[in-house]
Amino acid sequence: MTKHYILSLNPTAKHDWDRCILRDPITAKRPEIAKLIAEAIGAEPGTYLVSVNIEVKVLEQVPAPQAEQLPLSTVEERTERTHLQELVA
């Protein structure tokens, strides 16, 4: 059984659950892995010891947008300028 999903990784996300998201590319729903395994074995009542192989192939990668960072010298100059203005006031 081959399924396709979109994996989004955002290590700077505010919430833990938003840092690693797996979604269906059509419905955008998060897959329920247990239900997929149940479908694969036929969902007959009982308890199963299962082995699950996951093979991952990256089909396409879109880099996350980077927040614009000011050069450190510009930030230092602004901080120094603000400090001097406070001293003058």
Biopython code that builds the backbone (N, CA, C, O; Angstrom):
import numpy as np
from Bio.PDB.StructureBuilder import StructureBuilder

atoms = [
    (1, "MET", "N", (0.851, -1.165, 0.000)),
    (1, "MET", "CA", (0.000, 0.000, 0.000)),
    (1, "MET", "C", (0.898, 1.230, 0.000)),
    (1, "MET", "O", (1.728, 1.393, 0.895)),
    (2, "THR", "N", (0.742, 2.080, -0.977)),
    (2, "THR", "CA", (1.506, 3.311, -1.057)),
    (2, "THR", "C", (0.578, 4.487, -0.805)),
    (2, "THR", "O", (-0.451, 4.635, -1.464)),
    (3, "LYS", "N", (0.951, 5.310, 0.144)),
    (3, "LYS", "CA", (0.183, 6.516, 0.466)),
    (3, "LYS", "C", (1.107, 7.706, 0.307)),
    (3, "LYS", "O", (2.315, 7.595, 0.519)),
    (4, "HIS", "N", (0.550, 8.829, -0.060)),
    (4, "HIS", "CA", (1.335, 10.055, -0.193)),
    (4, "HIS", "C", (0.854, 11.070, 0.839)),
    (4, "HIS", "O", (-0.346, 11.241, 1.052)),
    (5, "TYR", "N", (1.808, 11.738, 1.472)),
    (5, "TYR", "CA", (1.501, 12.737, 2.482)),
    (5, "TYR", "C", (2.426, 13.927, 2.312)),
    (5, "TYR", "O", (3.466, 13.843, 1.658)),
    (6, "ILE", "N", (2.028, 15.029, 2.910)),
    (6, "ILE", "CA", (2.875, 16.207, 2.965)),
    (6, "ILE", "C", (3.387, 16.312, 4.401)),
    (6, "ILE", "O", (2.606, 16.346, 5.352)),
    (7, "LEU", "N", (4.702, 16.361, 4.539)),
    (7, "LEU", "CA", (5.338, 16.503, 5.842)),
    (7, "LEU", "C", (5.825, 17.936, 5.983)),
    (7, "LEU", "O", (6.583, 18.426, 5.145)),
    (8, "SER", "N", (5.393, 18.602, 7.034)),
    (8, "SER", "CA", (5.832, 19.975, 7.304)),
    (8, "SER", "C", (6.629, 19.981, 8.600)),
    (8, "SER", "O", (6.139, 19.552, 9.645)),
    (9, "LEU", "N", (7.860, 20.473, 8.523)),
    (9, "LEU", "CA", (8.728, 20.579, 9.694)),
    (9, "LEU", "C", (8.969, 22.047, 9.987)),
    (9, "LEU", "O", (9.428, 22.794, 9.123)),
    (10, "ASN", "N", (8.662, 22.455, 11.200)),
    (10, "ASN", "CA", (8.859, 23.838, 11.603)),
    (10, "ASN", "C", (9.390, 23.849, 13.038)),
    (10, "ASN", "O", (8.607, 23.924, 13.985)),
    (11, "PRO", "N", (10.713, 23.774, 13.207)),
    (11, "PRO", "CA", (11.278, 23.696, 14.553)),
    (11, "PRO", "C", (11.050, 24.943, 15.399)),
    (11, "PRO", "O", (11.250, 24.904, 16.613)),
    (12, "THR", "N", (10.638, 26.041, 14.787)),
    (12, "THR", "CA", (10.402, 27.268, 15.552)),
    (12, "THR", "C", (8.915, 27.512, 15.815)),
    (12, "THR", "O", (8.540, 28.596, 16.262)),
    (13, "ALA", "N", (8.076, 26.533, 15.547)),
    (13, "ALA", "CA", (6.634, 26.697, 15.774)),
    (13, "ALA", "C", (6.361, 26.942, 17.252)),
    (13, "ALA", "O", (7.078, 26.448, 18.122)),
    (14, "LYS", "N", (5.325, 27.705, 17.515)),
    (14, "LYS", "CA", (4.970, 28.064, 18.885)),
    (14, "LYS", "C", (4.583, 26.839, 19.710)),
    (14, "LYS", "O", (4.944, 26.742, 20.882)),
    (15, "HIS", "N", (3.850, 25.905, 19.104)),
    (15, "HIS", "CA", (3.368, 24.724, 19.817)),
    (15, "HIS", "C", (4.090, 23.475, 19.330)),
    (15, "HIS", "O", (4.435, 23.366, 18.154)),
    (16, "ASP", "N", (4.316, 22.536, 20.242)),
    (16, "ASP", "CA", (5.000, 21.284, 19.902)),
    (16, "ASP", "C", (4.303, 20.545, 18.766)),
    (16, "ASP", "O", (4.968, 20.012, 17.878)),
    (17, "TRP", "N", (2.981, 20.506, 18.784)),
    (17, "TRP", "CA", (2.235, 19.740, 17.794)),
    (17, "TRP", "C", (2.293, 20.356, 16.394)),
    (17, "TRP", "O", (1.909, 19.708, 15.420)),
    (18, "ASP", "N", (2.762, 21.580, 16.286)),
    (18, "ASP", "CA", (2.901, 22.214, 14.974)),
    (18, "ASP", "C", (4.314, 22.097, 14.405)),
    (18, "ASP", "O", (4.581, 22.573, 13.301)),
    (19, "ARG", "N", (5.214, 21.468, 15.150)),
    (19, "ARG", "CA", (6.599, 21.370, 14.691)),
    (19, "ARG", "C", (6.811, 20.277, 13.657)),
    (19, "ARG", "O", (7.713, 20.378, 12.826)),
    (20, "CYS", "N", (6.000, 19.242, 13.699)),
    (20, "CYS", "CA", (6.115, 18.133, 12.747)),
    (20, "CYS", "C", (4.697, 17.689, 12.399)),
    (20, "CYS", "O", (4.003, 17.097, 13.226)),
    (21, "ILE", "N", (4.274, 17.980, 11.175)),
    (21, "ILE", "CA", (2.890, 17.703, 10.765)),
    (21, "ILE", "C", (2.889, 16.843, 9.507)),
    (21, "ILE", "O", (3.575, 17.146, 8.531)),
    (22, "LEU", "N", (2.113, 15.770, 9.545)),
    (22, "LEU", "CA", (1.918, 14.896, 8.396)),
    (22, "LEU", "C", (0.467, 15.053, 7.957)),
    (22, "LEU", "O", (-0.450, 14.864, 8.757)),
    (23, "ARG", "N", (0.258, 15.400, 6.689)),
    (23, "ARG", "CA", (-1.112, 15.643, 6.204)),
    (23, "ARG", "C", (-1.335, 14.974, 4.848)),
    (23, "ARG", "O", (-0.407, 14.771, 4.065)),
    (24, "ASP", "N", (-2.590, 14.643, 4.607)),
    (24, "ASP", "CA", (-3.011, 14.130, 3.316)),
    (24, "ASP", "C", (-2.978, 15.298, 2.333)),
    (24, "ASP", "O", (-3.512, 16.363, 2.646)),
    (25, "PRO", "N", (-2.371, 15.137, 1.154)),
    (25, "PRO", "CA", (-2.256, 16.265, 0.221)),
    (25, "PRO", "C", (-3.586, 16.729, -0.371)),
    (25, "PRO", "O", (-3.680, 17.853, -0.864)),
    (26, "ILE", "N", (-4.598, 15.894, -0.331)),
    (26, "ILE", "CA", (-5.886, 16.272, -0.921)),
    (26, "ILE", "C", (-6.833, 16.836, 0.129)),
    (26, "ILE", "O", (-7.444, 17.883, -0.085)),
    (27, "THR", "N", (-6.961, 16.144, 1.271)),
    (27, "THR", "CA", (-7.915, 16.563, 2.287)),
    (27, "THR", "C", (-7.298, 17.429, 3.380)),
    (27, "THR", "O", (-8.023, 18.088, 4.125)),
    (28, "ALA", "N", (-5.975, 17.438, 3.486)),
    (28, "ALA", "CA", (-5.221, 18.163, 4.523)),
    (28, "ALA", "C", (-5.466, 17.592, 5.916)),
    (28, "ALA", "O", (-5.082, 18.200, 6.915)),
    (29, "LYS", "N", (-6.106, 16.419, 5.984)),
    (29, "LYS", "CA", (-6.324, 15.782, 7.285)),
    (29, "LYS", "C", (-5.068, 15.045, 7.703)),
    (29, "LYS", "O", (-4.280, 14.602, 6.866)),
    (30, "ARG", "N", (-4.891, 14.918, 9.014)),
    (30, "ARG", "CA", (-3.770, 14.159, 9.542)),
    (30, "ARG", "C", (-4.132, 12.675, 9.500)),
    (30, "ARG", "O", (-5.208, 12.282, 9.949)),
    (31, "PRO", "N", (-3.237, 11.857, 8.963)),
    (31, "PRO", "CA", (-3.566, 10.428, 8.836)),
    (31, "PRO", "C", (-3.600, 9.728, 10.190)),
    (31, "PRO", "O", (-2.831, 10.049, 11.096)),
    (32, "GLU", "N", (-4.498, 8.779, 10.302)),
    (32, "GLU", "CA", (-4.559, 7.942, 11.493)),
    (32, "GLU", "C", (-3.868, 6.638, 11.123)),
    (32, "GLU", "O", (-4.444, 5.772, 10.465)),
    (33, "ILE", "N", (-2.628, 6.521, 11.558)),
    (33, "ILE", "CA", (-1.792, 5.378, 11.179)),
    (33, "ILE", "C", (-2.435, 4.057, 11.612)),
    (33, "ILE", "O", (-2.393, 3.081, 10.863)),
    (34, "ALA", "N", (-3.022, 4.015, 12.795)),
    (34, "ALA", "CA", (-3.655, 2.775, 13.277)),
    (34, "ALA", "C", (-4.773, 2.329, 12.332)),
    (34, "ALA", "O", (-4.912, 1.137, 12.059)),
    (35, "LYS", "N", (-5.564, 3.273, 11.836)),
    (35, "LYS", "CA", (-6.645, 2.916, 10.903)),
    (35, "LYS", "C", (-6.087, 2.398, 9.583)),
    (35, "LYS", "O", (-6.649, 1.476, 8.990)),
    (36, "LEU", "N", (-4.977, 2.989, 9.116)),
    (36, "LEU", "CA", (-4.358, 2.516, 7.881)),
    (36, "LEU", "C", (-3.866, 1.076, 8.033)),
    (36, "LEU", "O", (-4.013, 0.264, 7.119)),
    (37, "ILE", "N", (-3.285, 0.768, 9.184)),
    (37, "ILE", "CA", (-2.806, -0.596, 9.431)),
    (37, "ILE", "C", (-3.987, -1.553, 9.526)),
    (37, "ILE", "O", (-3.923, -2.666, 9.004)),
    (38, "ALA", "N", (-5.059, -1.136, 10.183)),
    (38, "ALA", "CA", (-6.258, -1.972, 10.285)),
    (38, "ALA", "C", (-6.833, -2.272, 8.906)),
    (38, "ALA", "O", (-7.256, -3.397, 8.640)),
    (39, "GLU", "N", (-6.851, -1.285, 8.039)),
    (39, "GLU", "CA", (-7.335, -1.497, 6.669)),
    (39, "GLU", "C", (-6.455, -2.504, 5.946)),
    (39, "GLU", "O", (-6.949, -3.347, 5.197)),
    (40, "ALA", "N", (-5.147, -2.414, 6.173)),
    (40, "ALA", "CA", (-4.202, -3.296, 5.482)),
    (40, "ALA", "C", (-4.374, -4.759, 5.897)),
    (40, "ALA", "O", (-4.141, -5.655, 5.086)),
    (41, "ILE", "N", (-4.777, -5.014, 7.144)),
    (41, "ILE", "CA", (-4.950, -6.405, 7.588)),
    (41, "ILE", "C", (-6.382, -6.880, 7.479)),
    (41, "ILE", "O", (-6.675, -8.036, 7.786)),
    (42, "GLY", "N", (-7.272, -6.017, 7.052)),
    (42, "GLY", "CA", (-8.649, -6.425, 6.842)),
    (42, "GLY", "C", (-9.586, -6.045, 7.971)),
    (42, "GLY", "O", (-10.788, -6.286, 7.864)),
    (43, "ALA", "N", (-9.090, -5.467, 9.038)),
    (43, "ALA", "CA", (-9.904, -4.986, 10.160)),
    (43, "ALA", "C", (-10.765, -6.071, 10.793)),
    (43, "ALA", "O", (-11.843, -5.774, 11.306)),
    (44, "GLU", "N", (-10.315, -7.321, 10.767)),
    (44, "GLU", "CA", (-11.027, -8.404, 11.447)),
    (44, "GLU", "C", (-10.813, -8.253, 12.952)),
    (44, "GLU", "O", (-9.710, -7.906, 13.376)),
    (45, "PRO", "N", (-11.834, -8.504, 13.768)),
    (45, "PRO", "CA", (-11.667, -8.387, 15.224)),
    (45, "PRO", "C", (-10.553, -9.301, 15.725)),
    (45, "PRO", "O", (-10.384, -10.413, 15.227)),
    (46, "GLY", "N", (-9.810, -8.836, 16.694)),
    (46, "GLY", "CA", (-8.726, -9.617, 17.262)),
    (46, "GLY", "C", (-7.560, -8.725, 17.632)),
    (46, "GLY", "O", (-7.592, -7.514, 17.419)),
    (47, "THR", "N", (-6.543, -9.335, 18.184)),
    (47, "THR", "CA", (-5.319, -8.633, 18.551)),
    (47, "THR", "C", (-4.212, -9.124, 17.653)),
    (47, "THR", "O", (-4.053, -10.329, 17.461)),
    (48, "TYR", "N", (-3.458, -8.224, 17.111)),
    (48, "TYR", "CA", (-2.439, -8.564, 16.123)),
    (48, "TYR", "C", (-1.069, -8.052, 16.561)),
    (48, "TYR", "O", (-0.939, -6.956, 17.106)),
    (49, "LEU", "N", (-0.070, -8.860, 16.312)),
    (49, "LEU", "CA", (1.309, -8.392, 16.391)),
    (49, "LEU", "C", (1.684, -8.088, 14.950)),
    (49, "LEU", "O", (1.716, -8.987, 14.110)),
    (50, "VAL", "N", (1.969, -6.821, 14.664)),
    (50, "VAL", "CA", (2.231, -6.428, 13.284)),
    (50, "VAL", "C", (3.629, -5.854, 13.133)),
    (50, "VAL", "O", (4.198, -5.297, 14.072)),
    (51, "SER", "N", (4.156, -6.000, 11.958)),
    (51, "SER", "CA", (5.411, -5.364, 11.589)),
    (51, "SER", "C", (5.068, -4.347, 10.512)),
    (51, "SER", "O", (4.399, -4.669, 9.531)),
    (52, "VAL", "N", (5.528, -3.127, 10.701)),
    (52, "VAL", "CA", (5.219, -2.055, 9.762)),
    (52, "VAL", "C", (6.530, -1.520, 9.198)),
    (52, "VAL", "O", (7.403, -1.088, 9.952)),
    (53, "ASN", "N", (6.668, -1.546, 7.891)),
    (53, "ASN", "CA", (7.842, -0.990, 7.220)),
    (53, "ASN", "C", (7.462, 0.367, 6.646)),
    (53, "ASN", "O", (6.457, 0.511, 5.950)),
    (54, "ILE", "N", (8.278, 1.341, 6.951)),
    (54, "ILE", "CA", (8.040, 2.684, 6.410)),
    (54, "ILE", "C", (9.203, 3.027, 5.498)),
    (54, "ILE", "O", (10.351, 3.094, 5.936)),
    (55, "GLU", "N", (8.900, 3.242, 4.244)),
    (55, "GLU", "CA", (9.907, 3.670, 3.277)),
    (55, "GLU", "C", (9.549, 5.090, 2.875)),
    (55, "GLU", "O", (8.434, 5.351, 2.421)),
    (56, "VAL", "N", (10.473, 5.990, 3.036)),
    (56, "VAL", "CA", (10.206, 7.394, 2.744)),
    (56, "VAL", "C", (11.027, 7.825, 1.537)),
    (56, "VAL", "O", (12.242, 7.633, 1.501)),
    (57, "LYS", "N", (10.355, 8.410, 0.550)),
    (57, "LYS", "CA", (11.009, 8.990, -0.620)),
    (57, "LYS", "C", (10.561, 10.441, -0.711)),
    (57, "LYS", "O", (9.363, 10.721, -0.761)),
    (58, "VAL", "N", (11.502, 11.353, -0.734)),
    (58, "VAL", "CA", (11.162, 12.768, -0.889)),
    (58, "VAL", "C", (10.900, 13.006, -2.369)),
    (58, "VAL", "O", (11.796, 12.856, -3.200)),
    (59, "LEU", "N", (9.679, 13.376, -2.689)),
    (59, "LEU", "CA", (9.299, 13.616, -4.079)),
    (59, "LEU", "C", (9.538, 15.071, -4.480)),
    (59, "LEU", "O", (9.837, 15.363, -5.638)),
    (60, "GLU", "N", (9.404, 15.975, -3.519)),
    (60, "GLU", "CA", (9.616, 17.397, -3.779)),
    (60, "GLU", "C", (9.852, 18.087, -2.445)),
    (60, "GLU", "O", (9.252, 17.714, -1.437)),
    (61, "GLN", "N", (10.710, 19.078, -2.433)),
    (61, "GLN", "CA", (10.967, 19.840, -1.209)),
    (61, "GLN", "C", (10.818, 21.316, -1.494)),
    (61, "GLN", "O", (11.372, 21.839, -2.461)),
    (62, "VAL", "N", (10.062, 21.983, -0.638)),
    (62, "VAL", "CA", (9.906, 23.427, -0.720)),
    (62, "VAL", "C", (10.467, 23.996, 0.577)),
    (62, "VAL", "O", (9.925, 23.731, 1.650)),
    (63, "PRO", "N", (11.543, 24.772, 0.495)),
    (63, "PRO", "CA", (12.132, 25.317, 1.714)),
    (63, "PRO", "C", (11.161, 26.248, 2.438)),
    (63, "PRO", "O", (10.357, 26.937, 1.811)),
    (64, "ALA", "N", (11.249, 26.255, 3.751)),
    (64, "ALA", "CA", (10.419, 27.148, 4.552)),
    (64, "ALA", "C", (10.873, 28.582, 4.329)),
    (64, "ALA", "O", (12.067, 28.833, 4.165)),
    (65, "PRO", "N", (9.939, 29.528, 4.320)),
    (65, "PRO", "CA", (10.337, 30.930, 4.143)),
    (65, "PRO", "C", (11.188, 31.373, 5.331)),
    (65, "PRO", "O", (10.875, 31.073, 6.483)),
    (66, "GLN", "N", (12.249, 32.081, 5.033)),
    (66, "GLN", "CA", (13.142, 32.561, 6.070)),
    (66, "GLN", "C", (12.721, 33.969, 6.477)),
    (66, "GLN", "O", (12.418, 34.810, 5.630)),
    (67, "ALA", "N", (12.708, 34.211, 7.777)),
    (67, "ALA", "CA", (12.420, 35.555, 8.264)),
    (67, "ALA", "C", (13.614, 36.432, 7.927)),
    (67, "ALA", "O", (14.763, 36.013, 8.068)),
    (68, "GLU", "N", (13.339, 37.643, 7.485)),
    (68, "GLU", "CA", (14.433, 38.550, 7.116)),
    (68, "GLU", "C", (15.175, 38.974, 8.373)),
    (68, "GLU", "O", (14.570, 39.451, 9.333)),
    (69, "GLN", "N", (16.469, 38.800, 8.357)),
    (69, "GLN", "CA", (17.290, 39.185, 9.493)),
    (69, "GLN", "C", (18.151, 40.375, 9.109)),
    (69, "GLN", "O", (18.767, 40.407, 8.044)),
    (70, "LEU", "N", (18.176, 41.349, 10.003)),
    (70, "LEU", "CA", (19.011, 42.513, 9.761)),
    (70, "LEU", "C", (20.448, 42.166, 10.107)),
    (70, "LEU", "O", (20.700, 41.357, 11.000)),
    (71, "PRO", "N", (21.386, 42.775, 9.403)),
    (71, "PRO", "CA", (22.780, 42.554, 9.768)),
    (71, "PRO", "C", (23.010, 43.006, 11.206)),
    (71, "PRO", "O", (22.396, 43.973, 11.657)),
    (72, "LEU", "N", (23.873, 42.329, 11.914)),
    (72, "LEU", "CA", (24.124, 42.617, 13.313)),
    (72, "LEU", "C", (24.569, 44.055, 13.524)),
    (72, "LEU", "O", (24.186, 44.672, 14.519)),
    (73, "SER", "N", (25.372, 44.610, 12.609)),
    (73, "SER", "CA", (25.859, 45.984, 12.763)),
    (73, "SER", "C", (24.698, 46.976, 12.760)),
    (73, "SER", "O", (24.741, 47.960, 13.499)),
    (74, "THR", "N", (23.660, 46.745, 11.948)),
    (74, "THR", "CA", (22.504, 47.632, 11.891)),
    (74, "THR", "C", (21.759, 47.607, 13.214)),
    (74, "THR", "O", (21.336, 48.653, 13.707)),
    (75, "VAL", "N", (21.594, 46.430, 13.792)),
    (75, "VAL", "CA", (20.902, 46.295, 15.070)),
    (75, "VAL", "C", (21.698, 46.995, 16.163)),
    (75, "VAL", "O", (21.125, 47.694, 16.999)),
    (76, "GLU", "N", (23.024, 46.810, 16.162)),
    (76, "GLU", "CA", (23.863, 47.459, 17.165)),
    (76, "GLU", "C", (23.799, 48.976, 17.039)),
    (76, "GLU", "O", (23.755, 49.683, 18.046)),
    (77, "GLU", "N", (23.792, 49.481, 15.798)),
    (77, "GLU", "CA", (23.730, 50.919, 15.586)),
    (77, "GLU", "C", (22.421, 51.478, 16.106)),
    (77, "GLU", "O", (22.409, 52.538, 16.732)),
    (78, "ARG", "N", (21.314, 50.784, 15.861)),
    (78, "ARG", "CA", (20.010, 51.251, 16.339)),
    (78, "ARG", "C", (19.962, 51.232, 17.861)),
    (78, "ARG", "O", (19.441, 52.167, 18.471)),
    (79, "THR", "N", (20.485, 50.203, 18.473)),
    (79, "THR", "CA", (20.494, 50.101, 19.926)),
    (79, "THR", "C", (21.330, 51.220, 20.523)),
    (79, "THR", "O", (20.930, 51.846, 21.504)),
    (80, "GLU", "N", (22.489, 51.469, 19.932)),
    (80, "GLU", "CA", (23.374, 52.532, 20.418)),
    (80, "GLU", "C", (22.710, 53.897, 20.244)),
    (80, "GLU", "O", (22.767, 54.737, 21.141)),
    (81, "ARG", "N", (22.079, 54.117, 19.084)),
    (81, "ARG", "CA", (21.399, 55.374, 18.815)),
    (81, "ARG", "C", (20.273, 55.603, 19.824)),
    (81, "ARG", "O", (20.120, 56.711, 20.339)),
    (82, "THR", "N", (19.477, 54.555, 20.112)),
    (82, "THR", "CA", (18.390, 54.657, 21.076)),
    (82, "THR", "C", (18.941, 54.985, 22.464)),
    (82, "THR", "O", (18.379, 55.813, 23.182)),
    (83, "HIS", "N", (20.036, 54.335, 22.834)),
    (83, "HIS", "CA", (20.664, 54.571, 24.134)),
    (83, "HIS", "C", (21.140, 56.028, 24.246)),
    (83, "HIS", "O", (20.947, 56.675, 25.275)),
    (84, "LEU", "N", (21.760, 56.530, 23.180)),
    (84, "LEU", "CA", (22.231, 57.921, 23.194)),
    (84, "LEU", "C", (21.062, 58.888, 23.292)),
    (84, "LEU", "O", (21.148, 59.895, 23.996)),
    (85, "GLN", "N", (19.982, 58.598, 22.602)),
    (85, "GLN", "CA", (18.798, 59.476, 22.662)),
    (85, "GLN", "C", (18.221, 59.506, 24.074)),
    (85, "GLN", "O", (17.753, 60.548, 24.534)),
    (86, "GLU", "N", (18.253, 58.371, 24.759)),
    (86, "GLU", "CA", (17.737, 58.320, 26.121)),
    (86, "GLU", "C", (18.624, 59.136, 27.055)),
    (86, "GLU", "O", (18.126, 59.794, 27.969)),
    (87, "LEU", "N", (19.945, 59.096, 26.828)),
    (87, "LEU", "CA", (20.853, 59.856, 27.664)),
    (87, "LEU", "C", (20.680, 61.352, 27.470)),
    (87, "LEU", "O", (20.810, 62.125, 28.419)),
    (88, "VAL", "N", (20.384, 61.766, 26.226)),
    (88, "VAL", "CA", (20.204, 63.186, 25.922)),
    (88, "VAL", "C", (18.906, 63.684, 26.525)),
    (88, "VAL", "O", (18.831, 64.837, 26.950)),
    (89, "ALA", "N", (17.888, 62.850, 26.575)),
    (89, "ALA", "CA", (16.561, 63.276, 27.051)),
    (89, "ALA", "C", (16.482, 63.497, 28.521)),
    (89, "ALA", "O", (15.422, 63.855, 29.035)),
]
sb = StructureBuilder()
sb.init_structure("model")
sb.init_model(0)
sb.init_chain("A")
sb.init_seg("    ")
for serial, (resi, resn, name, xyz) in enumerate(atoms, 1):
    if name == "N":
        sb.init_residue(resn, " ", resi, " ")
    sb.init_atom(name, np.array(xyz, "f"), 0.0, 1.0, " ", f" {name:<3s}", serial, name[0])
structure = sb.get_structure()
